[in-house]
Amino acid sequence: MVARQRGVGLGLVVAGVLGQLVVTAVAVAQPFDGEQDAQPQSATLAIVGGLLIDGHEGPPLPGAVVLVDGNRVVAVGSRDQLDVPDGAEVVDATGMTVLPGLIDVHVHLDILGHSDYQHWHGRYRSRYADVMAVSARQLLMSGVTTVVDLAGQPGALSRTKARIEGGEIPGPRVVASMGWITNWPDEQVQRHHRRSHTVNVRTVDDARAAARTAIAQGAEILKVHTGLTEGQLRAIAEEGDRRGIRVTGHVADREDLLMRIQAGQDGIEHLSLGAGDSSTIAPEVLRGLVDHRTYVIPTMIQTMIQGRAVQWPDWRDNPRARGLTPPDVWADIRRSIEHPRRFGYFGGGLRVRRMNQIGRKLRQLREAGVRVLVGTDAGTPLNFHTDATWQEMDLMVGYGFPPMEVLVTATRRNAEYLGRGDELGSIARGKLADMIVVDGNPLLSMRDLRNVVVVVKDGHVYRTAGRF
């Protein structure tokens, strides 16, 4: 592997969007180091008075001021030392916390938590772009300003990205895989609910061509599924390397996992790690992950949400998801999740007993030095876009990760994984203005991330007023 660096019609309305996007030349981004930046002469936006967690793991700064001009941060310092230039829009964050916009590196914009995939994709396939618009709004208003969509239908994804970037609809910055690449029997592809998203290959040349096609469609990350040979994976990884983008995806068993690490797959999605029902990760797997600097995206909440819904039945009426979903679509989703114990998606049985196993595996990864990221599989059954990211982060804290480490992982480290650490993931002079204001302090309780009151993306302000 090589080191890689690279520089939704359902009527949606979000109040408080600032002006037009302005792109200006800026200096290289600098982290806050305890000294305020020089006083700028102009700014379009000022976030004033909150506790600043800037994404660089240093001590939080109370009474902070963050100044934005256009779509870039131009100064960071204390309220006592930085003035707000005349004409700037002021967001009063006093008593709250300011931190970088969250990044979720595994979501599915084409699904919204419905439990029956065959029904969902059959009914909404022609409306994917509308569904993606709903998902995008849910994510942004929950404080997620950048997402990685893994396996969405390329045409709908391209349209959704263009609508977000053009300001037609609110949504996070989308990094898309433009479908996924598999090597399945033809009958399996025909039965699969995402067959329109799937490129099925038979040879190494097929695999290389599939990677090139996805990249031509706009893929900024490549997703692979099961069945691929080592030669096919190497061809896909070579195409990714050539363009500086990563390859991530599923694994089957331990041998398949070790082969994929060797073949150049950068990311492993989900926490099974080829270990079946075992509660520990094999030493050779840990060595391979560390030696090849392979990332792991556990998506723990996807595994555990069914058990949570059984233990807390009212989760099915989640107010954040319900409030940001068209009523007819929500009614369809709500009917499908009436009996979570019956979900075939989860293998026909609850995964409550796996909670302790997941915790042990996660601790093994951290202790071994494996690079763990924050991704959620948001959109899968009961795994609502509005809540998946904070829940995944809360699980990480519960399994022993320090809160600051979790916040930095969901921001700066996720950005670095995407090759965008120079632009995203922290609040520093020169970086894109992606920030959230939270009513609470996630260093004390990660669940306070439910209380996002202001979202800033690319210098534009979206106000939730604590409500959806």
Secondary structure, 3 states (H helix, E strand, C coil): CCCCCCCCCCCCCCCCCCCCCCCCCCCCCECCCCCCCCCCCCCCEEEECCEECCCCCCCCECCEEEEEECCEEEEEEECCCCCCCCCCEEEECCCCEEEECEEEEEECCCCCCCCCHHHHHHHHHHHHHHHHHHHHHHHHHCCEEEEEECCCCHHHHHHHHHHHHCCCCCCCEEEECCCEEECCCHHHHHHCCCHHHEEECCCHHHHHHHHHHHHHCCCCEEEECCCCCHHHHHHHHHHHHHHCCEEEECCCCHHHHHHHHHHCCCEEECCCCCCCCCCCCCHHHHHHHHHCCCEEECCHHHHHHHHHHHHCHHHHHCHHHHHCCCHHHHHHHHHHCCCHHHCHHHCCCCCCCHHHHHHHHHHHHHHHCCEECCCCCECCCCCCCCCHHHHHHHHHHHCCCCHHHHHHHHHHHHHHHCCCCCCCCCCCECCECCEEEECCCCCCCHHHHHCEEEEEECCEEEECCCCC
